[in-house]
Amino acid sequence: MKLRRWLVPSLGVAIWLAIFLGQSLSDWRQVLISADGDACLHRRIGEWMIEHRAVLRTEQFSHTRFGAPVIAKEWLSEIAYAAAERALGWNGAVLIAALLIATTLWLLHRWLLAEGCELLLATGLVLLAALASSHHWLARPHLVTPLFALLFAWQLRVFDRAHEPRPARLFLILVPAMWLWSNLHGAFFTGFVLIGVYAAGNLTRPGKAMPFAALGVACLLVSFLNPNGWRLHTHIVEFLREPVIAKFANEFRSPNFHSGAMRGFLLQLLVLGAVLGAARSRWRGVDVILVLVWGYFALQAVRNIPIFAIIVTPMLAEHWSRYFREARETGWLGAYRRVSGNLTGLDRAAGGGALVAVAIVAVIFAQARGAIATDVLPERFPVAAVQWLRAHPDSVRGEMFNDYAWGGYLMLALAERRVFVDGRNDFYGPALIEEFNKADDAAPGWDEVLRKYDVGWTILPVAHRLNALLALEAGWKRVYADDVVAIYSR
Amino acid sequence: MKSSADATRPIHWLLPSLTSWLWFVLVLTLLAQPWRTTMLASDGDASMHWRCGEWMLQHRQLLRADPFSHTRLGAPAVPKEWLAQITLAAAGRLAGLAGLAAVGALLIATAFALVHRQLIREGNDALVATLVTLLAAWASSAHWLARPHAFSFVLAALWCANVRRLDRDEPRATLALAGITALWVNLHGAYLAGFLLLGAYWLGAWIERDRRKLRRFTIAGIVCGGASMLNPSGVMLHVHNLGFLRSGYFRDWLAEYASIRFDSPDALGFALWLALMFLTLALGRPRLRAGEKLVLFSWTYFALFAARNIPLLAIFSAPILAPALSQAARARWPRSEQGWPALLERLHNISTAGRGGFVLAGIAAAVIVFVPRPTEFPAKEWPVDAVAFIQAHPEDFAGNMFNQYMWGGYLLQYLPEHKTFVDGRSDFFGEELVKEFTATAGLHTNWPAALDKYHVAWTLMPRDHRLNAALALVPAWQRAFSNETAVIYRRSL
């Protein structure tokens, strides 16, 4: 029996294996690192910190803000990614991302089963959460946030519902987790929002509200234990309050429901609506607040959708479970119950820990031996142009003006030159972002921006509007072009 | 209930109902600034519809070939909103822009007054009905514009009330729906929304296996389908509208077909409406019929998909949400003769018994006719001075124009002696021409192509537009006019 438990995967482990192997072995691995330039950006920063054995505190990579003070808000993630990438190249980033995504979904599955959700329903809802979150599956530090959000949401919910709550357990798990989270990714504020909702939802029950409030204070104090102390918090708050910067980044935009990437989120909203209409079961006050708060955040910015997906899934499980329990026995419902019951018995006897270990070792082995090649997609980044620049270093002089999405790639692939801008819009600030926008938008005054920053050459997508102006401007000429990129030099 | 008895008292013939008060407050609000200007100047379409209507009034015929643009001059046009355009033009003739604003205000206020009246008639608590209607109005406010779609708000409210009458086994509602259809197909293209609503209730009856209702909805659908042919283009109107809706390019390109941005203050009312829907379903736990559930799901999806559907979601879902909220309010504050409940009781009686709406209608009419309401397009956003410059120097502007898309409607009305490149009638211009326009305005690789193809002699674009930056670098083009709003470039001869 023991051997079988190690070798036969439970459905939760099957989900883990499918996600982990799917992302590590399929073309998805290229998308994980190529969706934007930020995977490159974090790798470059992490690499710098490993090389210099120091946290990045002043800017090194751009000419527009060279030497300016930097808040390294994701320093630990960046070092972790860079270390993995030193060992395995881009496969290292894929490995970390696949582990984080698969583990988050596996834990979500475990959570639903722990709350008594039927196996098939739990599996369906976890896959739905995966679909809703998948648009934001990128090999970047933010992947730790859904994992920590899940940990917080799970533990807070358990404490909130316990007849005999154990505050010590809550503190022992979540306070260290908050310390780690605040050094891994800037969205650790999510944890405070969750604690705040539970505290607010228990205002009429001081016995519950007080531990939540104390937990919030403890987490706040421990979150100051980072290289920037309280300045990290003020930096993040200022960033979130700055509309120019926040709107500039795609992931801070409101969801566009015309996009196929939003279908998972739409489907999850539909399933939420369906359970409200069908089950008519009583919702707890805290859950109502959580849905309202995180629903609003998700509608405000697509980057919040994965957190919404994780937080709402246990509620969907609870209410759909109740609906199925109380529903009249019909043909299909009876069949569903029979299948689910049979599978649950099998699932309890299954495990699959050995398969997980084998999968991880096999993937790392294949990656290390070069059997799995992973690199940024040349149709999304100026790969050939960078090679040409390296071969013809004298063909361009002066500072660079680059496409925003390519900034991270250029930081990494063309490390000997400094970029105009990259994905760190919180670092560049609204004034510089607006100047960049003016030139990037080819609006009147674009040439003043280029002059101000001594821009001697541009590297932009081949159909970029600024190229149309540079083609007309005396003193500029196109020195390189391919299907992806055009380089103009003064 | 005291209301029916109270209604016979003479005083109630002078006392306006709560619905009338709500209508009155909305009318006055919309006639005041900034709404008066916002309804007209949020885009160029109010002017465009006015110009189309004016042409029809002048020529005493429907607009069947384009007389306004040089890019598609003489091309066949489907007059899909002709009655609304004529109404707006008639108001424009009487009072200029203020007339258009008055039509917009009356339509929007009437639409939400109809929603309120429906909620009251369906037995909802007066306070709940009022708050729900106000929130529905707020949710819709991003789309409060003096354009034909404001007629759709009124007709959607009437349609919804009659579909629900049909759902309550009142067969005479079929005739009312047919009448509304005949009017709607001539006023605005959103009559298709009515059929979707009817379809949701039909599907609900099918799910519930209610054969009698199913037959009734089927008959209503067939009758209304027949009535929808009563328009100048017959079935071609439907073909045209469906073809436009199927265009993925336009759905992505047109601002009002885009999903609303929840990070904008305009979305707050809609966000609160979604919150109200969630709270009603999660806490009120109403027992909804299948058709009502389908309406909530489908129209929430449509509203998330395209911002222009938000008002229709609010109008269609208000009567579904209100009963649960009324029930909760009555459970919380049972009727009594004292205190807050007594006030609510009185409010309810006023709202149902008052018959004095004509008093407020008279005051509103007096305000519209006698109170001066200077209304104009803000010169900071619209090329008011540039148009004056062109009109002052007609000899310098002999050739074809290339204009900003959103300014097209304004230019139709205020610079009628020149033909535009494009205006808000994207369905008429078609994908190909709009793509040519976008290629030039977006400085795509072939950006000068459309300027040459359509023999453009001068451009009129916003000051910070990138096309100005490009033309500044082309020796053949010279800047002829510039102010803080607009820049005109002219091609050298």
Interface residues (C-beta under 8 A of the other chain):
Chain A: P243 A246 K247 F252 R253 S254 P255 N256 F257 H258 L266 L269 L270 G273 A274 L276 G277 R280 S281 R282 W283 V288 V291 L292 G295 Y296 L299 Q300 A301 D441 A442 A443 P444 G445 W446 V462 A463 R465 N467 A468 L469 L472 E473
Chain B: R251 D252 A258 S259 I260 R261 F262 D263 S264 A267 A271 L274 A275 F278 L279 L281 A282 L283 R285 P286 R287 L288 K293 L296 F297 T300 Y301 L304 F305 G442 L443 H444 T445 W447 R463 D464 H465 R466 N468 A469 A470 A472 L473 V474
